[in-house]
């Protein structure tokens, strides 16, 4: 089994050693060190399959969350930061439940990678429909090795979730991570790469993010001071104020628990 170390450079020029967890027996997969620790939501109503996916993902170094139905999945996506979704198309609710969840994800998290796993929907029409609704990948369970699925997951995570175009809507405010723009009415502003990454991270769940969360997510150097993070968010707020006075403080909300995004209404 694999059990190797990779040396990574940090922001201050030092080298730190990252030890990859050993691979589960029989799994030879692509898993760059940068994706380790990513949170992956598994939506699957078959208990045995759900358990296999959860155990494999944990052993590969991911942080799996699980949901057996659409309400559970939406609850996770609304309250936790998720980096990717493994989605079974046919859940217990009804035949179209997986498609409906995929549509909801694309409306609320357009950049989130969604890898579809299906045993039942194997006809070409279903595959086409899944891609039209925004699936990042489509696999028929039992027809491909699990290692192939896990390698594809890592590849989607490397894309940082921006491989599919789409805009986030926060009431009157529209955010396009691909074009790095924010739009309010007829006004439009361009963001820096870091500002885009900050909004994208905060958009991945309703739980407030602390300065430490943003540093650990790789948005700042490992040794960055918390004041540096607060200064960057203040600069982002000022950039938003150029679209409308007070927009920055309204949209990028600060509290004792951290920073979060709030929809902008009339």
Buried (B, 14 or more C-beta within 10 A) or exposed (E): EEEEEEEEEEEEEEEEEEEBBEBBEEBEBBBEBBBBEBBBBBBBBBEEBBEBBBEBBBBBBBBBBBBBBBEBBBEBBEEBBBBBBBBBBBBEBEEBBBBBBBEBBBEBBBBBBBBBBBBEBEEEEBBEBBEEBBBBBBBBBEEEEBBBBBBBBBBBBBEBBBEBEBBBBBEBBBBBBBBBBBBBEEEEBEBEEEBBBBBBBBBBBBBBBBBEBBBEBEBBEEEBEEEBBBEBBBBBBEBBBEBBEEBBBBBBEBEEEBBBBBEBEE
